[in-house]
Amino acid sequence: MSDSSPSHADLEVVANEYSDREYMVNISIPEFTCVCPRTGQPDFAVIEIHYVPNKHIVELKSLKLYIQQFRDIGIFHESVTNKILDDFRTACKPHKIEVIGRFNPRGGICTDVEARWPE
């Protein structure tokens, strides 16, 4: 990935008004796109982010803009799913997080990648 790739610094956070309790936030991004690093063809996926906030929650417009930066980046399914988890973790510092990438079939193969913290 280049120096202009998405970064945790692109994700804005706001104070969690309910940090005194644990609750789950489920985010679905049904129009995710990136590029296959081998063929240059577009990859399409639904990205799901499930997290239990700590002191901060993600600001959704910044998440949208962060996700859109992957459109022209050549990256493997496993790498992009884990990068989203790592960047989100660094920005929000949740109690728990799970990122699932459900990639559309290409060449007769579907890929689902699930990354979690803590494991």
N, C-alpha and C positions, 0 to 999 in steps of 0.2 A: 504494500500500500504506500501511497505517496505521503508527503508531509501535509497535504491538504485533506487527508482522510478525517472522518468524524472522530471527535475526541470527547472525553468526559467533560471537558471545559465547555462544550457546546450545550450541555444539559443544565438548565437552570433549576434551582430547587427553591421551595418555599417552606416556611415553618409548618410542621404538622400540629394542628390545633388539638389533636387527640392523641398525643404521644404518651398519655397515661394508660392507654389500652392497646392491645394488639388487635389489628384488623387487617384483612387482605384487600389489596387493590388489584384488580384484573384489567389489563389493558390489551386490546386486540388491534393489530395493525394489518388490515386485510389486503393492502395494496403495496406491500414491500417489493422492491426490485433491487437487484444488483446484477453483476455481470459474471459469467463463468470465466475464470482466469485462463482456461485452456482454449475455449472456442470463441470467446468474445460475444457469445449469445446471451440474451437477457435471461435471468432467473427470476421467477415470481414466487412469492411466499406469503403466508400469513404468519406474522410474528406475534406471539403472545408473551406478555410480561405479567407475572404474578409476583407481587411482593408484599411483605409486611413492613410498613414504614417504621422508622425509628423517630428521629427528630425532624426529618424533612420528607417532603413528597416532591415528585417531579412536576415541573410546570409543563403542561401538555403541549403547548405551542412549541416550546424549545425541543421537546421530544420529536414532534413531527418534523421540524427542520433538521434535526440530527439524523433521523431516519432517511430523509430525502437525500442526504449526502452520499448514500450508498449507491445511488442509481447508476453512476458511471464507474464504479470501482469493481475491479476484478478480484473476487474473493470467494473462497470455498464456503459451502454451507456451514460446515463445522466451525470455521474461523469466524464468520460473521455472527453466528449465534453466541459464541463465547465472547467475542469483542463487545457485543451489546451488553451482555451480563457484566463484564469487567468494567465498562464505562459507567453503567448505571450504578453498580456497587460503589465505585469511587465517588461519584457525584452525590448520591443519596444516602449512602451508608445504611441500608435497610437491615432489619433483623434477619430477614430471609428473602431470597429472590430466586425465581425460576424463569428462564427464558426458553421458549419453545419456538423453533423455526419449522414450519410445515411447508416444505417446498413443493411446488407443482411438479407433476411428472415431466420428465424429459427423457427421450429414448426409452420409454417404458419403465422408468425407475422413479419412484417417489422417495423422498428423503424427509424424515422427521429428526430433528436434532434437539435434545433437551439438555440444558445446562443448569445446574443448581448451585446455590451457596447458602448456608453451608451444606456440604455434601451429606 
